[in-house]
Amino acid sequence: MTASARTRSELEQRLDVQHYLPRLRTVALGVALIAAVALWAWPMVGSDSGSWTGGPVSNHHRLIERDCARCHAGSFGGVPDVQCTACHAVAAHAQLASRCASCHREHHDDDLLPRSSSLCAACHARIAELAPSTAQAAVADFASHPEFAVRAWVGNPPALRRMRIGEPGIRDGSGLKFSHAGHLAVPAEVNGGAPLACASCHEASGDSKDLRPVAFSRHCARCHSLAFDARIGGASAPHADADRVFSAIRAEVARYDLRNGGGLVATEVIDGESRDDESGLFTEGGACVMCHDVEARPDAGPEASRFRVRDPAHARWLPAATFEHRVHRLTPCEQCHRGIEDSRSAAAVVLPSIAVCRGCHADRGTPGKVASPCLECHAYHPAASAASAASAASTAAAASRR
């Protein structure tokens, strides 16, 4: 190229506007960079988060929908558990548990409560690997669920143990002498014209989810009398601990003797008659011995009963599970509690096995069966079920004394 040609080419480049403009690739990269910075900075300074939210807020959090900082400690970061527990006081499921947001996924659905059994099976299908010291069996779905484990009384003296239904030695620790077979065979005329049935004693709770404890005043008193002295018509002992029973007997005997003895009756006479009436209830052939195990206390003080009734030992059979009698109300009781009509001992555990439940329930997608995911029967957070179990045991113990 000659010197004159090179000079002309340089002159043309100086006069060409495009020579001074950046390349198209450079422009594209610059625009993309500016856009990215703008998208990142806008949530920091803007008041409207709708342009960058991960999705609609669930109905549970609708009242704080515009207050992102209530959950998000920082921008574009995961929600720490401490933000959840600031409002939701729940116990941890296990030491191996993941973050709250691993199961409760906000901005994905209108319902924050997970329903899929896959979340449970992710750990429980390989529970021995994750928790080698656990006694729980591996469970991947309802089809692989082992036989139900209940808290039952075993041994002598009895102690609460976790046992599978059907294991030898499992028994009800109520300590009562009771025959379901005998009561279901009671003639209708004895019960006011209506035959005894399960519902005669087992009533639904207020929310119809569970059953109320059987109480003497509501279910037994109409047939079983606690009258203790034929001289004192209409006087019955309270269904209570033995000391209260003796106090009530002594008060009634004293009232009767003073009224009929002109107001002058020796204390020894009242005491002797009261002890006779007490023995009539608590010894062989008496109303208390008919249903309860009674022990003698010959060294009891003058104001105390000389007998002791072993308190019924109530246990919530399935403390880690929930069951609603309400949704099963159209199913006959004996269809699930098989053999109850022939049971002659209160120690017999007549709970349905898992095979009975599988007659109607199965994993999701099984034709002709009720879909039964894990959360149908189990609660993830243990605090609620533990409190429920403690409350039920306390209520049952109190009701049995009424």
C-alpha positions, 0 to 999 in steps of 0.5 A: 500500500502506498503512502497516499493510499494509507493516508486516505484510509486513515482519513476515511476512518476518522470521518466514519461515525461507526469507528467511534461507537462501541461494538454491538457485543460491548453494548449488549454486555453493558445493557445487561450489566445495568439491568442486573444492577437495577433489578438488584437495587430496586428491592432495596430502595423501592416500596413495591416488592411485587416485581421481584417476589417469588410468588403469591403469599399463602393464606396463612401469611396474608396479613403480613404480605407486604411486610417482607422483613417479618420473615426475610432477614435479608434480601435473596436469602433463605428464611432462618428458623428463628424468624418462624419460631418468633411467631410459631411456638412448636417443638422440633420433630427430631435432631435431624430435622431440616429447616422449617422452610424445607417443608413449609414452602412459602410462595409456592401454594396457598396452603403451607401445610405439606400433605405429601408423604414423600417428605416423611419417607425421605427420612423414615424410609432410611431411618436406621441410616440417619439414626442408628440408635432408633428403635423405629422401623423403616417406613416408606408408605402405608403399605410398608407400615409395621403393626401399630405400636401401643403404650401398654402395661406389661409385667408384674408389677405392671409398667408401661412399655411400647409394644406391637398389637398382638404381642404376647403379654400386652394388656389393658392396665385399667385394673377393672373387673369388667366383661364386655360380653356380659354387659352386651348380653344384658336384657333390654328390660334391665336397661329401661327397655333398650339393650346395652350397646357400645354407645351406651357407655362410650360417648363422643367428645365435644368435638366428636374427634375422640371418646369421653372417659367412662364415668360412673355417674353417667354410665354405671350408676343407673344399674350399679348402686353404692347404697351402704345401709338399708336403714338409711334409704336413699343414701349412697356412697360417692364414687371416689377414693376410699377415704372420701367414701368412709367420711361420707358413710360416717357422716350419714350414719352419725346423722341417722343415729343422732336423729333417731337416738334423741341426739345422744349416741355414743361415738363408739356406736357411730364408729362401729356402724360406719366400719360395718357399712364400709366393710360391706362395700369393700369386702367380698360381695360388696359393690366396690369389689365387684369392679375394683381390686381392693387392698386392706389397710388395718392400720389406718387411722380413725378418720381414714378408710381401712381399705385402698382401691387401686386407681385405674392406670389409664394410658393413651394407646397411640400417643404419636397418632391421631384418630377421629371416631367422628369420621368413622361413626357409620362403621359398626364398632365391632367391625374394627374392635373385633372380638369385643362382643366376646371379651370377658376381661378388661385386661384384653386389648381389643384395638384394631390391627393395621390389617383392619385399617388396610381394609379401607385405607391405602396409599394415594392412588389405590383404587377403592381405598381411602387415601391415607398419607402420613399426616392423616394419622401423625402430627409432625411436631410432637408438642401437640400430641404430647400435650394431648396425651397428657391431657387425655390421661389426666381427664380419664383419671379424673372422670373414672372417680366420678 
